Amino acid sequence: MHDHPDSNTGPGAHSAPASGIAPPIAPANAAPPLVATESAIAEIIRIAVPSVATTLSYTLMQFVDAYMVSLINPEDPIFLAAQGNGGISAWTPQAIMAGMLGVVNTYVAQHLGAGQPRKGPAYAWNGLWLCLALWLLMLPYALALPFMFRSFGHAPRLVELETSYAQILIAGAFIQMAGRCLSQFFYGLHRPNVVLVAAVAGNIVNLGLDYVLIFGHFGAPAMGISGAAIATVIGTAVELSIPACLFLGPAMHAKYGTRDGWRPSAEIMRKIIAIGWPGGMMFFNEMICWTYFLVKMTGSFGVEHNTAGWIALRYMHLSFMPSVGISNAMTSIVGRYLGMRRPDLAAHRAKIGLAIAMTYMALCAVVFVVFRRQLVGVFSTDEAIITIGSGVMIIAAVFQVFDALGITLIGVLRGAGDTVFPSIVTIIAVWICLIGGGLLLMKYAPEFESLGPWSAAAAYICIVGILLAIRFARGKWKTLRLAGVGEPVHV
C-alpha cells in the first residue's frame, strides 16, 4: 500500500505519458480559490455515510452467510473452513481489478471538480471492458483449484467443498467486478446513495436465497455450501442491475452522456492501468499472501486453527469495512477538491475522515478484548476453537487503529493519483512481515501455534499504517494532478 517516503519517488516523479500524472502543480499557476458549498462535517456525512453503510451492509451479509453455513452441521467446523478457503481463493484474482478500479472514482471525481463531468462515463465503460478480459483469464484458474487445494495438504472432503464454493463464485466474477466498477463511477460522481440502495437490495436477495438454497426450504433442494455460493452470485446480479439501469437510463445519459463512451478506448484503458496498476498489484499481492497465510500457514495447525482464524476474520471485517467505506469517500472528496485546485480543503477533509475511522476501530478493539469468547462462541461451541479464536481477537485488537490509519490514507492518496508509493511499501512489508515473519515464528516459536503467524500479521498492519501516515504528512500528494483533468474539451 505504500512506497518509500522519498520526495523523488512516487507518481509525481514520472512523466504524463508513462504514469498518467502531469507535473506537480506550481503554486503560481493554481486556479483561483473556490469555496466549499457546505460544511466539512456535512459533506463527509453526505458522502461517507452511504459509502460506510454500503460496505457494512456487504460485511453483514458475509457475516450472516458464514453463520448460516455454520448451521449446516454445528458440530463440524469443515464448512466454515471450506467457505473461507474457497471464498478467498475466488476473490484473490479479482483483487487485481478491485485495486485498479479505484482510479475510476479518482478520474470521475477530478473531472467533476474541474467542471467536466461528461468525461467520466468513458472511464466506467473501459473499466467494464477490463473486467471482462480478466474474467475470461480466470476461467482456467477455476479448473486448477482442486490441484491447488490438494497441494496445500487439505483433506479430500475439504477440497471438494472449498472447490465447489470457489468455482461457483468465479463463474459469477464478472458480475461482481462490473458492479464494483459502476459503484466507483457513482462514488466519483458524489452519488453514493445509488451504491447503497443497490447493495442493500442485493444483500436482501442473497440472504433470502441463503435460507432457501442452503437448507432446502420452499421445495428447493438443500445444496449446503454450494447453495450459499449460488445465492451470492444471484444477489450480486441484483446489486449490479440497479446502478446499470441508472447508468444507461435517459436521465443520466441526457446529463452526462453515459451511453456514448461504450467503445473500448486504448487511451482511457492506458490511463486506468497507468494509475491503477500499482493499486491492483498491491491488492493482488496482499490477497496472495493472505490466502497463503490463512489457507496454508494457519491451516497447517489443523482445522480448529483454520476455523478459529476465519471466525476472527469475520469480526475484523465488521471493524475494517466501514473504514473501507470512509476510504472510498475520501477518494471522491479528495479527488474533487484537487480537481478544483483546493488541496487545503482536501487535506482538511482527509484529517476528519481519519479521525472518524480511527475512533470507530479503537472502539472495536475494546469490544474484541472484552467480549472475545462470546464473539467466537457465536459460530462454534468447540472449546478449542473458542480458545484459539479468543487469542486471535486479542491480537486483532492491537492493530485496529493502525489498520484504520492505513485503509483511510490509501483512499486519500488514491484521490490524488498517488498510487505507486503505497503499493511498493505494502508489497515489501507483506512479504517481510506477514509471510517471512510468520514462517519464522512457526519454525522458531512453534509453541505459539497459529498465534505466532497472527502476531506477524499485526506487525505488518502497524508498519504499513505508520509509513502511510508519514507519506500523508509530507504532503507531496497535494501537488499532483492527473493528466487531462481540467484541460479544455475539444469538440
TAKA-V864330 format. One record per pair of residues at least 4 apart in sequence whose C-alpha atoms are under 6 Angstrom apart, sorted by sequence separation. I is the first residue (numbers start at 1). GAP is how many residues later the second one is. If there is no record, write none. Layout:
I_GAP, I_GAP
//
This chain:
9_4, 16_4, 44_4, 45_4, 48_4, 49_4, 52_4, 53_4, 61_4, 70_4, 78_4, 82_4, 83_4, 88_4, 95_4, 97_4, 105_4, 112_4, 123_4, 150_4, 159_4, 174_4, 187_4, 209_4, 210_4, 212_4, 216_4, 223_4, 243_4, 245_4, 250_4, 252_4, 253_4, 266_4, 270_4, 272_4, 273_4, 277_4, 278_4, 280_4, 281_4, 287_4, 289_4, 290_4, 291_4, 292_4, 293_4, 294_4, 295_4, 296_4, 301_4, 303_4, 304_4, 317_4, 330_4, 331_4, 338_4, 367_4, 368_4, 373_4, 377_4, 385_4, 386_4, 410_4, 414_4, 425_4, 426_4, 429_4, 430_4, 431_4, 432_4, 433_4, 434_4, 440_4, 441_4, 442_4, 448_4, 14_5, 16_5, 111_5, 112_5, 186_5, 187_5, 212_5, 216_5, 247_5, 253_5, 337_5, 338_5, 413_5, 414_5, 431_5, 16_6, 111_6, 186_6, 216_6, 215_7, 299_7, 214_8, 298_8, 213_9, 214_9, 337_9, 70_10, 149_10, 213_10, 214_10, 376_10, 441_11, 108_12, 183_12, 334_12, 214_13, 213_14, 214_14, 438_15, 146_17, 373_17, 210_18, 372_18, 438_18, 104_19, 437_19, 210_21, 209_22, 434_22, 433_23, 434_23, 142_25, 206_25, 368_25, 369_25, 206_26, 434_26, 433_27, 206_29, 205_30, 365_32, 202_33, 202_34, 323_34, 202_36, 202_37, 135_39, 361_39, 362_39, 199_40, 361_40, 198_41, 319_42, 358_43, 198_44, 358_46, 357_47, 128_50, 403_58, 399_59, 406_59, 402_60, 405_60, 165_61, 172_61, 179_61, 416_61, 399_63, 402_63, 165_64, 86_76, 90_76, 308_77, 312_77, 82_79, 86_79, 87_79, 105_79, 109_79, 82_80, 86_80, 90_80, 101_80, 104_80, 105_80, 108_80, 109_80, 331_80, 335_80, 304_81, 308_81, 327_81, 330_81, 331_81, 334_81, 335_81, 330_82, 105_83, 328_83, 331_83, 327_84, 331_84, 343_135, 121_137, 125_137, 118_138, 126_138, 122_139, 51_141, 278_141, 282_141, 50_142, 54_142, 278_142, 50_143, 126_143, 152_144, 188_144, 279_144, 54_145, 278_145, 50_146, 298_152, 103_173, 100_176, 100_177, 100_179, 99_180, 100_180, 99_181, 97_183, 96_184, 99_184, 96_185, 95_188, 96_188, 95_189, 92_195, 85_210, 109_223, 113_223, 110_225, 114_225, 81_226, 109_226, 110_226, 113_226, 114_226, 109_227, 113_227, 106_229, 110_229, 20_251, 20_254, 19_255, 55_266, 56_266, 55_267, 52_270, 55_270, 52_273, 51_274, 52_274, 48_278, 48_281, 47_282, 106_309, 31_310, 114_372, 111_374, 11_407, 11_409, 10_410, 10_411, 3_418, 2_419, 3_419, 2_420, 3_420, 1_421, 2_421, 3_421, 1_422, 2_422, 3_422, 2_423, 1_424, 2_424, 1_425, 25_454, 24_455, 24_456, 22_459, 21_460, 22_460, 21_461, 22_461, 21_462, 20_463, 5_466
//
